[in-house]
């Protein structure tokens, strides 16, 4: 696995900035010395999500604990929105039957708008 150089991620319990390391099996993990959290990412889907998050965060992004907590909040919100958007797309035929096509499209547009807002907030945190 190729991690971006100096990969860091906020601890999701306390917000402390943690270095992402690779195990002997080339799986990413991180340990928080402050609260004792240990997290190992073992499956391909999780490693892909972690890599995407690390790419989004980039070098020098997590300069303060406050910024790290904002990142965690925004990423969590973005993940929920993208999950809901996917669920809405999967249930389109049922939603069309129950609510009509116009309502479904309106709901999808609202979710898409919220996803864009969350992504913009992440970009703004990088500045």
TAZI-V769610 format. One record per residue. N is the residue number from 1. RES is the residue in one small letter. PSI is psi in radians with two decimals (* if undefined). OMEGA is omega in whole degrees, -180 to 180 (NA if undefined). Layout:
n=N res=RES psi=PSI omega=OMEGA
n=N res=RES psi=PSI omega=OMEGA
This chain:
n=1 res=x psi=2.40 omega=178
n=2 res=x psi=1.96 omega=175
n=3 res=x psi=2.58 omega=173
n=4 res=x psi=2.57 omega=180
n=5 res=x psi=2.49 omega=179
n=6 res=x psi=0.76 omega=-179
n=7 res=x psi=2.27 omega=178
n=8 res=x psi=2.63 omega=-179
n=9 res=x psi=2.57 omega=177
n=10 res=x psi=2.48 omega=172
n=11 res=x psi=2.29 omega=-177
n=12 res=x psi=0.01 omega=173
n=13 res=x psi=-0.77 omega=-175
n=14 res=x psi=-0.21 omega=178
n=15 res=x psi=-0.05 omega=179
n=16 res=x psi=2.52 omega=-179
n=17 res=x psi=2.19 omega=-176
n=18 res=x psi=2.52 omega=174
n=19 res=x psi=2.32 omega=177
n=20 res=x psi=2.21 omega=-179
n=21 res=x psi=2.96 omega=176
n=22 res=x psi=2.37 omega=177
n=23 res=x psi=3.06 omega=178
n=24 res=x psi=-0.37 omega=177
n=25 res=x psi=0.26 omega=178
n=26 res=x psi=0.54 omega=176
n=27 res=x psi=2.41 omega=-179
n=28 res=x psi=2.55 omega=175
n=29 res=x psi=2.84 omega=175
n=30 res=x psi=2.61 omega=-178
n=31 res=x psi=2.29 omega=177
n=32 res=x psi=2.03 omega=179
n=33 res=x psi=-0.33 omega=-178
n=34 res=x psi=-0.84 omega=-176
n=35 res=x psi=-0.12 omega=176
n=36 res=x psi=0.10 omega=179
n=37 res=x psi=2.35 omega=170
n=38 res=x psi=2.27 omega=179
n=39 res=x psi=2.21 omega=177
n=40 res=x psi=2.29 omega=179
n=41 res=x psi=1.95 omega=-170
n=42 res=x psi=-0.52 omega=-173
n=43 res=x psi=2.70 omega=-176
n=44 res=x psi=-0.76 omega=-179
n=45 res=x psi=-0.75 omega=179
n=46 res=x psi=-0.69 omega=178
n=47 res=x psi=-0.70 omega=177
n=48 res=x psi=-0.78 omega=179
n=49 res=x psi=-0.73 omega=179
n=50 res=x psi=-0.77 omega=179
n=51 res=x psi=-0.73 omega=178
n=52 res=x psi=-0.75 omega=178
n=53 res=x psi=-0.79 omega=180
n=54 res=x psi=-0.68 omega=176
n=55 res=x psi=-0.69 omega=179
n=56 res=x psi=-0.76 omega=-178
n=57 res=x psi=-0.75 omega=177
n=58 res=x psi=3.10 omega=-178
n=59 res=x psi=2.33 omega=175
n=60 res=x psi=0.17 omega=-176
n=61 res=x psi=-0.68 omega=-175
n=62 res=x psi=1.20 omega=-177
n=63 res=x psi=-0.28 omega=-180
n=64 res=x psi=2.73 omega=179
n=65 res=x psi=-0.63 omega=178
n=66 res=x psi=-0.80 omega=178
n=67 res=x psi=-0.70 omega=-180
n=68 res=x psi=-0.72 omega=179
n=69 res=x psi=-0.64 omega=176
n=70 res=x psi=-0.69 omega=178
n=71 res=x psi=-0.82 omega=180
n=72 res=x psi=-0.78 omega=-180
n=73 res=x psi=-0.80 omega=-177
n=74 res=x psi=-0.74 omega=179
n=75 res=x psi=-0.71 omega=178
n=76 res=x psi=-0.79 omega=179
n=77 res=x psi=-0.76 omega=180
n=78 res=x psi=-0.74 omega=178
n=79 res=x psi=-0.75 omega=178
n=80 res=x psi=-0.75 omega=-180
n=81 res=x psi=-0.78 omega=-180
n=82 res=x psi=-0.64 omega=177
n=83 res=x psi=-0.80 omega=180
n=84 res=x psi=-0.67 omega=178
n=85 res=x psi=-0.76 omega=177
n=86 res=x psi=-0.72 omega=178
n=87 res=x psi=-0.70 omega=180
n=88 res=x psi=-0.71 omega=178
n=89 res=x psi=-0.69 omega=179
n=90 res=x psi=-0.57 omega=-177
n=91 res=x psi=0.33 omega=-174
n=92 res=x psi=-0.80 omega=-177
n=93 res=x psi=-0.70 omega=177
n=94 res=x psi=-0.76 omega=179
n=95 res=x psi=-0.69 omega=178
n=96 res=x psi=-0.69 omega=-180
n=97 res=x psi=-0.77 omega=-175
n=98 res=x psi=-0.83 omega=-172
n=99 res=x psi=-0.28 omega=-173
n=100 res=x psi=2.65 omega=-175
n=101 res=x psi=-0.68 omega=-176
n=102 res=x psi=-0.77 omega=179
n=103 res=x psi=-0.69 omega=179
n=104 res=x psi=-0.80 omega=179
n=105 res=x psi=-0.67 omega=178
n=106 res=x psi=-0.78 omega=179
n=107 res=x psi=-0.72 omega=180
n=108 res=x psi=-0.71 omega=179
n=109 res=x psi=-0.72 omega=178
n=110 res=x psi=-0.76 omega=178
n=111 res=x psi=-0.76 omega=179
n=112 res=x psi=-0.69 omega=179
n=113 res=x psi=-0.74 omega=179
n=114 res=x psi=-0.65 omega=176
n=115 res=x psi=-0.78 omega=179
n=116 res=x psi=-0.71 omega=179
n=117 res=x psi=-0.79 omega=180
n=118 res=x psi=-0.71 omega=178
n=119 res=x psi=-0.67 omega=178
n=120 res=x psi=-0.68 omega=178
n=121 res=x psi=-0.68 omega=176
n=122 res=x psi=-0.75 omega=178
n=123 res=x psi=-0.69 omega=-180
n=124 res=x psi=-0.58 omega=177
n=125 res=x psi=-0.42 omega=180
n=126 res=x psi=-0.37 omega=-176
n=127 res=x psi=* omega=NA
